[in-house]
Amino acid sequence: MKIALLGTGTVGRMLGAALAGQGHEVTLGTRDPAGPLAWVGADAMESPPISEWFTAHPGIGLARFARAAEATELVVNATNGAASLTVPARTGTGNLAGKVLLDIANPLDFSHGMPPSLTVCNRDSLGEQIHRAYPAAKVVKSLNTMSAALMMNPGLVAGGEHSVFVSGNDAEAKKTVTALLTDLGHTDVIDLGDITTARTSEMLLPIWLRLWGALGTPLLNFKIVR
């Protein structure tokens, strides 16, 4: 499958590498490809310069948002929550029409320090906002309740026996995402329902962040026991 990941941060790179490892044709989208490639030194997450990362992953492409999305079958919103409504527009709405748009972002507000708060909750969600902004896309919310390391390798904790949720209005789009999750090693995929249920998975973030602080590691996730 041809997949575009919008965003060149840690999440986009780690998930992109995992998807490429599953045989998918992956391109990372950015505002200007020359910018990331010019970065030097480690970033805030202590990751090496992105130019070194691309050298180590020669099969993954880098292109402007619109070019990255134009010929793909699935688009992943791997931006931070603050950019999640504006970045997809840079792909051109025609490049999103009829395609699965997998939203893995969270509406986090860091303006008052750590831990961040949610910019939207209870009666709305970032997933729903993206759905309203890009109605021609088939928006599916998933993977937002775990770190990038667990997205790509769920076996890092509890042998992979933890839960991942999907929310969306299009049944076939959710099947596509579920198959992708299964290929990545996720064995307990729970369909929460339509896109309004994205509110529930996004509202898990406050306790997830507190658990990170209490346990001293982001290698944690939720397991629904039934």
N, CA and C of each residue as an Amber inpcrd file, in Angstrom:
protein
   678
   0.8390000  -1.1960000   0.0000000   0.0000000   0.0000000   0.0000000
   0.8770000   1.2500000   0.0000000   0.4670000   2.2690000  -0.7230000
   1.1770000   3.5440000  -0.7110000   0.6300000   4.4080000   0.4260000
   1.5240000   4.8270000   1.3150000   1.1180000   5.5420000   2.5210000
   1.9080000   6.8340000   2.6490000   1.1980000   7.9160000   2.9510000
   1.8440000   9.1950000   3.2330000   1.6750000   9.5140000   4.7080000
   2.7610000   9.8510000   5.3790000   2.6970000  10.2950000   6.7590000
   2.9550000  11.7940000   6.7920000   1.9950000  12.5410000   7.2940000
   2.1380000  13.9870000   7.3830000   2.8690000  14.3250000   8.6670000
   4.1240000  14.7170000   8.5380000   4.9370000  15.0280000   9.6990000
   6.2400000  14.2580000   9.6860000   7.3300000  14.9360000  10.0230000
   8.6540000  14.3150000  10.0120000   9.2430000  14.2050000  11.4110000
   8.3900000  14.3260000  12.4270000   8.8580000  14.2080000  13.8040000
   9.1200000  12.7650000  14.1870000   9.3550000  12.5470000  15.4700000
   9.6900000  11.2150000  15.9660000   8.6030000  10.2040000  15.6440000
   7.3400000  10.5920000  15.8470000   6.2340000   9.6620000  15.5980000
   6.1650000   9.2840000  14.1210000   6.2360000  10.2840000  13.2460000
   6.1700000  10.0090000  11.8190000   7.3010000   9.1190000  11.3470000
   8.5030000   9.3800000  11.8550000   9.6520000   8.5920000  11.4280000
   9.5880000   7.1550000  11.9310000   9.2260000   6.9870000  13.2040000
   9.1880000   5.6390000  13.7650000   8.0890000   4.8030000  13.1230000
   6.9100000   5.4010000  12.9750000   5.8150000   4.6550000  12.3560000
   6.1080000   4.4120000  10.8790000   6.7060000   5.3940000  10.2190000
   7.0600000   5.2290000   8.8110000   8.0260000   4.0850000   8.5980000
   9.0230000   3.9680000   9.4920000   9.9850000   2.8830000   9.3810000
   9.3030000   1.5320000   9.5790000   8.3580000   1.4790000  10.5380000
   7.6560000   0.2190000  10.7920000   6.7880000  -0.1770000   9.6090000
   6.0890000   0.7760000   9.0220000   5.2250000   0.4770000   7.8750000
   6.0550000   0.0840000   6.6590000   7.1710000   0.7630000   6.4600000
   8.0530000   0.3810000   5.3480000   8.5810000  -1.0350000   5.5540000
   8.8390000  -1.3840000   6.8080000   9.3070000  -2.7250000   7.1100000
   8.2730000  -3.7990000   6.8230000   6.9960000  -3.3930000   6.7570000
   5.9230000  -4.3130000   6.4000000   5.6950000  -4.3780000   4.8910000
   6.5370000  -3.6910000   4.1330000   6.4460000  -3.7400000   2.6800000
   5.6370000  -2.6310000   2.0390000   5.2100000  -1.6490000   2.8290000
   4.4460000  -0.5380000   2.2740000   5.3830000   0.5120000   1.6630000
   4.8810000   1.2320000   0.6820000   5.6320000   2.3200000   0.0580000
   5.3190000   3.5980000   0.8310000   6.2920000   4.1100000   1.5550000
   6.0650000   5.1870000   2.5150000   6.7560000   6.4750000   2.0750000
   6.0140000   7.5840000   2.2080000   6.5790000   8.9120000   1.9820000
   6.2070000   9.8010000   3.1540000   7.1900000  10.5290000   3.6930000
   6.9090000  11.5100000   4.7360000   6.6410000  12.8540000   4.0840000
   5.5860000  13.5050000   4.5560000   5.2290000  14.8150000   4.0200000
   5.7010000  15.9300000   4.9270000   6.1680000  17.0170000   4.3240000
   6.6510000  18.1660000   5.0770000   6.3660000  19.4340000   4.2940000
   6.4610000  20.5700000   4.9510000   6.1940000  21.8420000   4.2690000
   7.2310000  22.1150000   3.1980000   8.5040000  21.8980000   3.5300000
   9.5990000  22.1320000   2.5930000  10.6780000  21.0880000   2.8540000
  10.8740000  20.1270000   1.9540000  11.8490000  19.0600000   2.1880000
  13.2540000  19.5530000   2.4870000  13.6090000  20.7120000   1.9740000
  14.9670000  21.2110000   2.2060000  15.1850000  21.5590000   3.6790000
  14.1230000  21.9440000   4.3730000  14.2440000  22.3440000   5.7680000
  14.6970000  21.2090000   6.6770000  13.9390000  20.1100000   6.7490000
  14.3660000  18.9980000   7.6130000  15.7420000  18.4460000   7.2710000
  16.0580000  18.3760000   5.9760000  17.3430000  17.8140000   5.5850000
  18.5150000  18.7050000   5.9780000  18.2190000  19.9700000   6.2740000
  19.2790000  20.8970000   6.6690000  19.5210000  20.9020000   8.1730000
  18.6530000  20.2300000   8.9300000  18.8240000  20.2060000  10.3800000
  20.1330000  19.5070000  10.7690000  20.7710000  20.0360000  11.8080000
  21.9870000  19.4090000  12.3260000  21.8130000  19.2100000  13.8250000
  22.5050000  18.2320000  14.3590000  22.4000000  17.9480000  15.7830000
  21.1410000  17.1800000  16.1280000  21.0990000  16.6560000  17.3430000
  19.9400000  15.8950000  17.8080000  18.7770000  16.8290000  18.0750000
  17.5480000  16.2900000  17.9520000  16.3740000  17.0910000  18.2320000
  16.0180000  16.9920000  19.7110000  14.8280000  17.5310000  20.0830000
  14.4230000  17.5560000  21.4880000  14.2410000  16.1610000  22.0670000
  14.0160000  15.1730000  21.2130000  13.8440000  13.7970000  21.6640000
  15.1440000  13.0010000  21.5820000  16.2670000  13.7340000  21.3820000
  17.5890000  13.1160000  21.2780000  17.7330000  12.2110000  20.0530000
  16.8870000  12.4440000  19.0450000  16.9950000  11.6920000  17.7990000
  18.0920000  12.3060000  16.9420000  18.7720000  11.5140000  16.1170000
  19.8320000  12.0550000  15.2540000  19.2290000  12.9530000  14.1810000
  20.0490000  13.7430000  13.4940000  19.5380000  14.6030000  12.4210000
  18.7410000  13.7900000  11.4140000  17.6910000  14.3870000  10.8880000
  16.7990000  13.6520000   9.9960000  17.5200000  13.2240000   8.7200000
  18.5380000  13.9760000   8.3060000  19.2860000  13.5680000   7.1190000
  19.9490000  12.2200000   7.3430000  20.4450000  11.9790000   8.5540000
  21.0410000  10.6840000   8.8780000  19.9740000   9.5950000   8.8920000
  18.7830000   9.9550000   9.3770000  17.6980000   8.9730000   9.4270000
  17.3210000   8.5240000   8.0180000  17.2210000   9.4640000   7.0870000
  16.8720000   9.0980000   5.7190000  17.9810000   8.2860000   5.0530000
  19.2100000   8.5420000   5.4060000  20.3070000   7.7280000   4.8890000
  20.1720000   6.2810000   5.3630000  19.7080000   6.1250000   6.5910000
  19.5260000   4.7870000   7.1440000  18.2460000   4.1160000   6.6530000
  17.3350000   4.9080000   6.0620000  16.0620000   4.3700000   5.5520000
  15.8770000   4.8350000   4.1000000  16.7140000   4.3260000   3.2010000
  16.7200000   4.8240000   1.8150000  15.4330000   4.5450000   1.0430000
  14.6100000   3.6260000   1.5060000  13.3810000   3.3210000   0.7800000
  12.2240000   4.2420000   1.0930000  12.4070000   5.1410000   2.0620000
  11.3320000   6.0540000   2.4660000  11.5380000   7.4060000   1.8010000
  10.4640000   7.9310000   1.2040000  10.5510000   9.1930000   0.4870000
  10.2630000  10.3970000   1.3690000  10.6200000  11.5580000   0.8710000
  10.3490000  12.8340000   1.5360000   9.8590000  13.8050000   0.4760000
   8.7180000  14.4440000   0.7110000   8.1470000  15.3380000  -0.2900000
   7.2680000  16.3800000   0.3950000   6.9310000  17.4160000  -0.3520000
   5.9680000  18.3780000   0.1640000   4.6430000  17.6640000   0.4380000
   3.8550000  18.2160000   1.3450000   2.6190000  17.5580000   1.7580000
   1.7640000  17.1190000   0.5710000   1.5360000  18.0050000  -0.3700000
   0.6540000  17.6850000  -1.4990000   1.2230000  16.5550000  -2.3440000
   2.5130000  16.6080000  -2.6200000   3.1410000  15.5740000  -3.4500000
   3.1380000  14.2270000  -2.7180000   3.3440000  14.2670000  -1.4140000
   3.3710000  13.0240000  -0.6520000   2.0210000  12.3270000  -0.6760000
   0.9370000  13.1090000  -0.6670000  -0.4050000  12.5360000  -0.5440000
  -1.0750000  12.2300000  -1.8660000  -0.5860000  12.7920000  -2.9690000
  -1.3680000  12.7430000  -4.1950000  -1.5820000  11.3490000  -4.7630000
  -0.6480000  10.4590000  -4.6340000  -0.7760000   9.1380000  -5.2580000
  -0.8900000   8.0190000  -4.2290000  -1.2670000   8.3660000  -3.0030000
  -1.3140000   7.3700000  -1.9500000  -2.7240000   6.8060000  -1.7610000
  -2.7780000   5.6860000  -1.0480000  -4.0570000   5.0690000  -0.7000000
  -4.4790000   5.4080000   0.7170000  -3.5120000   5.7430000   1.5590000
  -3.7970000   6.0540000   2.9540000  -2.8970000   7.1920000   3.4000000
  -3.4730000   8.1370000   4.1450000  -2.7380000   9.2870000   4.6710000
  -2.8000000   9.2290000   6.1920000  -1.6580000   9.4090000   6.8480000
  -1.6040000   9.3790000   8.3070000  -1.2980000  10.7780000   8.8240000
  -2.1550000  11.2790000   9.7010000  -1.8870000  12.5500000  10.3470000
  -0.9760000  12.3040000  11.5460000   0.3260000  12.5150000  11.3520000
   1.3240000  12.3140000  12.4040000   1.8820000  13.6440000  12.8810000
   1.0680000  14.6970000  12.7760000   1.4750000  16.0150000  13.2510000
   1.1350000  16.1600000  14.7280000   1.6050000  17.2440000  15.3420000
   1.1450000  17.5160000  16.6980000  -0.2770000  18.0790000  16.6260000
  -0.9960000  18.0030000  17.7310000  -2.4030000  18.3880000  17.7320000
  -2.6640000  19.8030000  17.2540000  -1.7450000  20.7200000  17.5450000
  -1.9480000  22.1140000  17.1700000  -1.9500000  22.3130000  15.6640000
  -1.2890000  21.4220000  14.9260000  -1.2000000  21.5650000  13.4670000
  -2.1340000  20.6330000  12.7150000  -2.8870000  19.8330000  13.4480000
  -3.6460000  18.7580000  12.8160000  -4.7980000  19.2230000  11.9370000
  -5.2840000  20.4330000  12.1330000  -6.3660000  20.9270000  11.2930000
  -5.8580000  21.6690000  10.0640000  -4.6450000  22.2090000  10.1520000
  -4.1240000  23.0060000   9.0440000  -3.2240000  22.2220000   8.0950000
  -2.4400000  21.2860000   8.6300000  -1.5150000  20.5470000   7.7690000
  -2.2200000  19.7400000   6.6940000  -3.3130000  18.9950000   7.0010000
  -3.9850000  18.2610000   5.9200000  -4.4260000  19.1520000   4.7650000
  -4.7320000  20.3960000   5.0450000  -5.1410000  21.3150000   3.9760000
  -4.0070000  21.5350000   2.9830000  -2.7630000  21.4240000   3.4610000
  -1.6140000  21.6210000   2.5850000  -1.4520000  20.4810000   1.5790000
  -2.1260000  19.3670000   1.8290000  -2.0740000  18.2910000   0.8590000
  -2.9780000  18.5650000  -0.3320000  -3.9210000  19.5130000  -0.1670000
  -4.9400000  19.7500000  -1.1740000  -6.1120000  18.8180000  -0.8850000
  -7.2990000  19.3640000  -0.7260000  -8.4390000  18.5360000  -0.3390000
  -8.7090000  17.4390000  -1.3610000  -8.3800000  17.6830000  -2.6220000
  -8.5810000  16.6610000  -3.6460000  -7.7110000  15.4420000  -3.4140000
  -6.5520000  15.6350000  -2.7800000  -5.6570000  14.5120000  -2.4960000
  -6.1200000  13.6840000  -1.3000000  -7.1390000  14.1870000  -0.5710000
  -7.6920000  13.4440000   0.5560000  -9.0150000  12.7860000   0.2060000
  -9.6460000  13.2350000  -0.8500000 -10.9860000  12.7570000  -1.1980000
 -11.0020000  11.2490000  -1.4290000 -11.8860000  10.5690000  -0.7070000
 -12.0590000   9.1360000  -0.8790000 -10.9930000   8.2830000  -0.2290000
  -9.9990000   8.9110000   0.3980000  -8.8940000   8.1580000   0.9990000
  -9.0900000   8.0030000   2.5020000  -8.4960000   6.9460000   3.0350000
  -8.4790000   6.7670000   4.4780000  -7.4940000   7.7810000   5.0710000
  -7.9640000   8.5440000   6.0530000  -7.1180000   9.4940000   6.7620000
  -7.0240000   9.0160000   8.2100000  -5.9200000   8.3870000   8.5390000
  -5.7050000   7.8460000   9.8740000  -5.1410000   8.9430000  10.7670000
  -5.9100000   9.3180000  11.7700000  -5.5150000  10.3850000  12.6840000
  -4.9650000   9.7670000  13.9680000  -3.6780000   9.9810000  14.2290000
  -3.0550000   9.4230000  15.4280000  -2.6320000  10.5240000  16.4010000
  -3.0820000  11.7560000  16.1510000  -2.6670000  12.9070000  16.9530000
  -3.5820000  13.0930000  18.1650000  -3.1350000  13.9260000  19.0910000
  -3.9240000  14.2630000  20.2710000  -3.9860000  15.7790000  20.4600000
  -5.1190000  16.2900000  20.9510000  -5.2940000  17.7360000  21.1080000
  -4.6650000  18.2520000  22.3990000  -3.3490000  18.2690000  22.4590000
  -2.6450000  18.6210000  23.6900000  -2.1940000  20.0760000  23.6870000
  -2.4030000  20.7350000  24.8180000  -2.0250000  22.1280000  25.0050000
  -0.8860000  22.1880000  26.0180000   0.3110000  22.5660000  25.5600000
   1.4870000  22.6190000  26.4220000   1.7720000  24.0430000  26.9230000
   0.8490000  24.9750000  26.6750000   1.1190000  26.3820000  26.9760000
   1.2900000  26.6500000  28.4690000   0.7780000  25.7770000  29.3120000
   0.9160000  25.9670000  30.7620000   1.8590000  24.9380000  31.3700000
   2.7210000  24.3620000  30.5480000   3.7010000  23.4090000  31.0370000
   3.1800000  21.9930000  31.0760000   3.8940000  21.1630000  31.8170000
   3.5610000  19.7400000  31.9270000   2.8000000  19.4720000  33.2190000
   1.8720000  18.5170000  33.1970000   1.3950000  17.8060000  32.0060000
   0.4640000  18.6960000  31.1960000   0.3710000  18.4720000  29.8930000
  -0.4980000  19.3020000  29.0590000  -1.9680000  18.9990000  29.3340000
  -2.8250000  19.9330000  28.9460000  -4.2680000  19.7260000  29.0370000
  -4.8080000  19.4640000  27.6380000  -6.0850000  19.1150000  27.5490000
  -6.7290000  18.8830000  26.2630000  -7.3620000  20.1760000  25.7650000
  -7.1840000  20.4660000  24.4970000  -7.7910000  21.6690000  23.9130000
  -9.2620000  21.4500000  23.5870000  -9.6670000  20.1940000  23.4880000
 -11.0630000  19.8710000  23.1990000 -11.3670000  18.5300000  23.8640000
 -12.5840000  18.4040000  24.4330000 -12.9660000  17.1420000  25.0660000
 -14.4670000  17.1350000  25.3380000 -14.9430000  16.0480000  25.8660000
 -16.3310000  15.8420000  26.2700000 -17.3200000  15.8320000  25.1160000
 -17.5700000  16.9680000  24.4920000 -18.5850000  17.0460000  23.4510000
 -17.9980000  17.1960000  22.0440000 -16.7050000  17.0930000  21.9420000
 -16.0430000  17.1770000  20.6380000 -14.6780000  16.5320000  20.7880000
 -14.0090000  16.3420000  19.6710000 -12.6720000  15.7500000  19.6840000
 -11.8990000  16.2440000  18.4830000 -10.5900000  16.0650000  18.5280000
  -9.7590000  16.4190000  17.3820000 -10.1430000  15.5640000  16.1820000
 -10.4140000  14.2830000  16.4080000 -10.8270000  13.4130000  15.3130000
 -12.0740000  13.9250000  14.6110000 -13.0500000  14.3900000  15.3860000
 -14.2760000  14.9210000  14.7960000 -14.0170000  16.2310000  14.0600000
 -13.1550000  17.0600000  14.6080000 -12.8270000  18.3210000  13.9440000
 -12.1880000  18.0740000  12.5870000 -11.3000000  17.0930000  12.5210000
 -10.6760000  16.7450000  11.2430000 -11.7240000  16.1860000  10.2840000
 -12.6330000  15.3600000  10.8160000 -13.7090000  14.7990000   9.9990000
 -14.5820000  15.9060000   9.4050000 -14.8940000  16.9190000  10.1920000
 -15.7260000  18.0240000   9.6870000 -14.9600000  18.8920000   8.6930000
 -13.6690000  19.0710000   8.9550000 -12.8620000  19.9280000   8.0770000
 -12.6070000  19.2850000   6.7250000 -12.5470000  17.9350000   6.6900000
 -12.2310000  17.2130000   5.4480000 -13.2650000  16.1080000   5.2320000
 -14.5050000  16.4800000   4.9440000 -15.6010000  15.5030000   4.8590000
 -15.4380000  14.4850000   3.7420000 -14.6270000  14.7840000   2.7370000
 -14.4400000  13.8300000   1.6330000 -13.4720000  12.7130000   2.0020000
 -12.7330000  12.8910000   3.0960000 -11.7980000  11.8580000   3.5500000
 -12.5180000  10.8910000   4.4820000 -11.9890000   9.6760000   4.5950000
 -12.5500000   8.6610000   5.4930000 -11.6860000   8.6360000   6.7510000
 -12.0760000   9.4570000   7.7230000 -11.2490000   9.6580000   8.9060000
 -11.4220000   8.5080000   9.8960000 -10.3040000   7.9720000  10.3440000
 -10.2790000   6.9240000  11.3690000  -9.3120000   7.3590000  12.4620000
  -9.7730000   7.3510000  13.6910000  -8.9160000   7.6780000  14.8300000
  -8.3590000   6.3990000  15.4310000  -7.0380000   6.3480000  15.6490000
  -6.4360000   5.1740000  16.2710000  -5.0030000   5.4900000  16.6930000
  -4.4240000   4.6110000  17.4920000  -3.0160000   4.6370000  17.9070000
  -2.6430000   5.8230000  18.7900000  -3.6150000   6.6360000  19.1980000
  -3.2900000   7.8520000  19.9390000  -3.1350000   7.6180000  21.4380000
  -3.3120000   6.3760000  21.9030000  -3.2090000   6.1020000  23.3350000
  -1.8950000   5.4580000  23.7270000  -0.8980000   5.5590000  22.8760000
   0.3890000   4.9190000  23.1760000   1.5330000   5.7120000  22.5490000
   2.7270000   5.4190000  23.0040000   3.9080000   6.0790000  22.4560000
   4.2160000   5.5310000  21.0680000   5.0440000   6.2600000  20.3300000
   5.4230000   5.8320000  18.9830000   6.1110000   4.4730000  19.0160000
   6.9020000   4.2220000  20.0700000   7.6090000   2.9460000  20.1650000
   6.6340000   1.7740000  20.2160000   5.5100000   1.9400000  20.9210000
   4.5240000   0.8690000  21.0080000   3.6500000   0.7980000  19.7630000
   3.4600000   1.9270000  19.0890000   2.7190000   1.8880000  17.8280000
   3.3830000   0.9110000  16.8640000   4.7040000   1.0140000  16.7720000
   5.4310000   0.2230000  15.7910000   5.8240000  -1.1530000  16.3140000
   5.8820000  -1.2950000  17.6430000   6.3000000  -2.5720000  18.2240000
   5.5290000  -2.8250000  19.5190000   4.2780000  -3.2710000  19.4130000
   3.4740000  -3.4830000  20.6270000   4.0570000  -4.5230000  21.5610000
   4.9190000  -5.4020000  21.0610000   5.5200000  -6.4350000  21.8870000
   6.5050000  -5.9300000  22.9100000   6.7970000  -4.6300000  22.9160000
   7.7340000  -4.0830000  23.8920000   7.2080000  -4.1790000  25.3140000
   5.8710000  -4.2540000  25.4840000   5.2870000  -4.4150000  26.8110000
   4.2280000  -5.5060000  26.7780000   4.1490000  -6.2390000  27.8570000
   3.1080000  -7.2600000  28.0550000   2.9740000  -8.2030000  26.8790000
   4.0760000  -8.4370000  26.1720000   4.0310000  -9.3310000  25.0320000
   3.0950000  -8.8880000  23.9350000   2.7730000  -7.5860000  23.9260000
   1.8600000  -7.0590000  22.9120000   0.4000000  -7.2450000  23.2630000
   0.1160000  -7.8090000  24.4400000  -1.2650000  -8.0810000  24.8310000
  -1.8980000  -6.8510000  25.4770000  -2.0170000  -5.7930000  24.7020000
  -2.7240000  -4.6110000  25.1730000  -3.6320000  -4.1260000  24.0560000
  -4.4710000  -3.1510000  24.3440000  -5.5650000  -2.8020000  23.4400000
  -5.2920000  -1.5410000  22.6350000  -5.8190000  -1.5250000  21.4170000
  -5.7760000  -0.3380000  20.5700000  -7.1870000  -0.1210000  20.0320000
  -7.5830000   1.1330000  19.9480000  -8.9600000   1.4720000  19.5950000
  -9.0440000   2.0860000  18.2060000 -10.1690000   1.8830000  17.5350000
 -10.4410000   2.5600000  16.2670000 -11.8150000   3.2080000  16.3450000
 -11.9200000   4.4060000  15.7710000 -13.1750000   5.1430000  15.7000000
 -13.3130000   5.7210000  14.3050000 -14.5070000   5.6610000  13.7400000
 -14.7190000   6.2350000  12.4110000 -16.0910000   5.8870000  11.8740000
 -16.5230000   6.6380000  10.8770000 -17.8580000   6.4440000  10.2970000
 -17.8770000   5.4330000   9.1620000 -16.7220000   5.1690000   8.5460000
 -16.6650000   4.3090000   7.3730000 -16.1530000   2.9230000   7.7630000
 -17.0220000   1.9160000   7.6250000 -16.6610000   0.5570000   8.0510000
 -15.4720000   0.0030000   7.2870000 -15.4180000   0.2450000   5.9680000
 -14.3120000  -0.2830000   5.1720000 -12.9970000   0.3900000   5.5380000
 -13.0580000   1.6850000   5.8360000 -11.8480000   2.3980000   6.2480000
 -11.3210000   1.8300000   7.5580000 -12.2290000   1.5050000   8.4650000
 -11.7930000   0.9180000   9.7350000 -11.2070000  -0.4750000   9.5200000
 -11.7250000  -1.2110000   8.5620000 -11.1490000  -2.5210000   8.2460000
  -9.7310000  -2.3660000   7.7090000  -9.5230000  -1.3460000   6.8730000
  -8.1860000  -1.0900000   6.3340000  -7.2030000  -0.7760000   7.4480000
  -7.6270000   0.0860000   8.3700000  -6.7560000   0.4590000   9.4910000
  -6.5220000  -0.7350000  10.4010000  -7.5600000  -1.5090000  10.6600000
  -7.4150000  -2.6850000  11.5180000  -6.4190000  -3.6740000  10.9310000
  -6.4630000  -3.8750000   9.6260000  -5.5080000  -4.7750000   8.9750000
  -4.0790000  -4.2440000   9.1340000  -3.9280000  -2.9280000   9.0250000
  -2.6150000  -2.3040000   9.1890000  -2.1080000  -2.5180000  10.6180000
  -3.0020000  -2.3270000  11.5880000  -2.6300000  -2.5160000  12.9890000
  -2.2340000  -3.9640000  13.2620000  -2.9780000  -4.8780000  12.6850000
  -2.6790000  -6.2950000  12.8650000  -1.3100000  -6.6370000  12.2940000
  -0.9890000  -6.0730000  11.1340000   0.3200000  -6.3080000  10.5320000
   1.4490000  -5.7920000  11.4240000   1.1750000  -4.7230000  12.1660000
   2.1840000  -4.1580000  13.0580000   2.3160000  -4.9580000  14.3490000
   1.4150000  -5.9280000  14.5600000   1.5090000  -6.7790000  15.7320000
   0.4680000  -6.5430000  16.8000000  -0.5010000  -5.6530000  16.5330000
  -1.5500000  -5.3830000  17.5110000  -2.6090000  -6.4820000  17.4280000
  -2.8130000  -7.1860000  18.5430000  -3.6940000  -8.3520000  18.5350000
  -5.0700000  -8.0760000  19.1260000  -5.2350000  -6.9650000  19.8330000
  -6.5290000  -6.6420000  20.4490000  -6.9920000  -5.2780000  19.9390000
  -7.6350000  -5.2840000  18.7830000  -8.1380000  -4.0520000  18.1610000
  -9.6290000  -3.9440000  18.4680000 -10.0380000  -2.8600000  19.1130000
 -11.4260000  -2.6840000  19.5260000 -12.0530000  -1.5390000  18.7410000
 -13.1200000  -1.8410000  18.0110000 -13.8660000  -0.8410000  17.2570000
 -14.8380000  -0.1620000  18.2230000 -14.5860000   1.0940000  18.5510000
 -15.4290000   1.8160000  19.4980000 -16.7240000   2.3170000  18.8800000
 -16.7530000   2.4610000  17.5450000 -17.9450000   2.9780000  16.8950000
 -17.6210000   4.1340000  15.9730000 -18.5610000   5.0660000  15.8300000
 -18.3830000   6.1580000  14.8780000 -17.3490000   7.1720000  15.3770000
 -17.1380000   8.2190000  14.5900000 -16.0520000   9.1590000  14.8710000
 -16.2610000   9.9070000  16.1830000 -17.4900000   9.9960000  16.6770000
 -17.6970000  10.6860000  17.9580000 -17.0210000   9.9450000  19.1060000
 -16.7590000   8.6480000  18.9350000 -16.1050000   7.8900000  20.0030000
 -14.6210000   8.2150000  20.1230000 -14.1080000   9.0110000  19.1860000
 -12.7250000   9.4790000  19.3190000 -12.5590000  10.3190000  20.5810000
 -13.6670000  10.8960000  21.0710000 -13.5950000  11.6750000  22.3130000
 -13.0580000  10.8070000  23.4510000 -13.5030000   9.5560000  23.4860000
 -13.1380000   8.6990000  24.6060000 -11.6660000   8.3160000  24.5940000
 -11.1390000   7.9680000  23.4350000  -9.7170000   7.5960000  23.3950000
  -8.8230000   8.8160000  23.6260000  -9.2440000   9.9830000  23.1280000
  -8.4520000  11.1920000  23.3660000  -8.4640000  11.5730000  24.8410000
  -9.5790000  11.3120000  25.5280000  -9.6630000  11.6740000  26.9460000
  -8.9420000  10.6840000  27.8550000  -8.3510000   9.6340000  27.2690000
  -7.4690000   8.7730000  28.0490000  -6.0950000   9.4150000  28.2570000
  -5.7810000  10.4370000  27.4630000  -4.4350000  11.0150000  27.5220000
  -4.0760000  11.6160000  28.8710000  -4.9880000  12.3200000  29.5720000
  -4.5820000  12.8560000  30.8810000  -4.0930000  11.7780000  31.8440000
  -4.7820000  10.6390000  31.9300000  -4.3060000   9.6010000  32.8400000
  -3.0650000   8.9110000  32.2760000  -2.9880000   8.7720000  30.9380000
  -1.7890000   8.1780000  30.3400000  -0.5580000   9.0110000  30.7030000
  -0.6770000  10.3260000  30.6150000   0.4440000  11.2060000  30.9230000
   0.8220000  11.1300000  32.4010000  -0.1810000  11.0330000  33.2700000
   0.0980000  10.9060000  34.7040000   0.7850000   9.5780000  35.0020000
   0.3760000   8.5270000  34.3070000   1.0240000   7.2300000  34.4880000
   2.4800000   7.2770000  34.0440000   2.7460000   7.9730000  32.9600000
   4.1240000   8.1460000  32.4930000   4.9520000   8.7990000  33.6070000
   4.4020000   9.8640000  34.2040000   5.1190000  10.5330000  35.2850000
   5.3140000   9.6480000  36.5030000   4.2960000   8.8760000  36.8510000
   4.3690000   8.0370000  38.0420000   5.2970000   6.8410000  37.8540000
   5.2850000   6.2740000  36.6590000   6.0630000   5.0670000  36.3930000
   7.4380000   5.3530000  35.8080000   7.6090000   6.5680000  35.3070000
   8.9070000   6.9380000  34.7600000   9.2000000   6.3740000  33.3930000
   8.1690000   5.9460000  32.6560000   8.3790000   5.4000000  31.3150000
   7.1340000   5.6010000  30.4620000   7.3190000   5.8950000  29.1550000
   6.1710000   5.9810000  28.2640000   5.8080000   4.6230000  27.6560000
   6.5340000   3.5790000  28.0380000   6.2450000   2.2480000  27.5250000
   5.1300000   1.6230000  28.3520000   3.9310000   2.1200000  28.1230000
   2.7510000   1.6510000  28.8310000   1.5260000   1.8550000  27.9390000
   0.5120000   1.0480000  28.1800000  -0.7340000   1.1880000  27.4350000
  -1.8490000   0.5410000  28.2380000  -3.0680000   0.6280000  27.7170000
  -4.2290000   0.0870000  28.3960000  -4.5830000  -1.2970000  27.8350000
  -5.0250000  -2.1700000  28.7110000  -5.5240000  -3.4750000  28.3230000
  -6.9610000  -3.6030000  28.8130000  -7.8780000  -3.8350000  27.8940000
  -9.2670000  -4.0260000  28.2590000  -9.4820000  -5.5080000  28.5390000
  -9.7480000  -5.8430000  29.7780000  -9.9250000  -7.2300000  30.1860000
 -11.4130000  -7.5600000  30.1570000 -11.7600000  -8.6230000  29.4580000
 -13.1580000  -9.0350000  29.3970000 -13.2340000 -10.5460000  29.2140000
